[in-house]
């Protein structure tokens, strides 16, 4: 039997206006870099300069602030840089946010010590919205952290809901869940895999039910092959055997401001690809 040709994903041209014709004026990019120092050596910053977002959010930086490479700490394009790293484990977790314009305020974590010691969340307040970048904990091999993850989902949802009552928000990052069967190549064989358990999928459904929207699926409800992560094993990326784990989740109130939600699947440098959001705000 001939092997099936892989279903590759083509990112359609960027839509740079809202459905009612207002021009996009905010561009945010997000990327799980799977180790910031290695990513810098693989020229990840060249892509950032080429894409030129107003804000770039990074996850899984695996780097303490004192170990950050000068190539990124010195970037003049982004004068306002914020870093969160794991308190206890060097080379684990970590997120970053680099902004062209200064936020009103920036906070780290979600106010719960059991979660915040791992350096997983940065929140920036801007005049008309909050931006939250997150690296959601993985349920782990053998689902050893599934119970912890279920608790995280409840606490993180409460945190986002509270923010949303003050000002609408954009959540971006590696949320470590493929929500629908469409969001991974092999749903049938992965029902007990971290990122596709019923509990994790239900956690994401509960977030959406609390007044939030998965921007990509809102715009492209049936689009297949749209993945953001591929294991390094078995040539998964060239065959597009992947998972969609990286998201822009918006408050309902911001849907009218959404122009496009992009997956830059051809960009190399990590086991995840970057994603970009265009908004009118």
Secondary structure, DSSP 4 states (H G I P E B T S, - for coil): -PPPPP----PPPPP-B-TT-PBP-EEEEEEE-SSHHHHHHTTHHHHHHHH--SEEEEE-----GGG--HHHHT-TT--EEEEE--SS-TTS--EEEEESS--SEEEES-S-HHHHTT--EEEEE-SS-EEEEEEPPP--GGGTTHHHHHHHHHHHHHHHHHHHHHS-EEEEEE-----SGGGBS-SGGGTTSTTSSHHHHHHHHHHHHTTEEEHHHHH-TT--S--SB--SGGGHHHHT--B--EEEEEEGGGGGGEEEEEE-TT--SSSB--EEEEE--
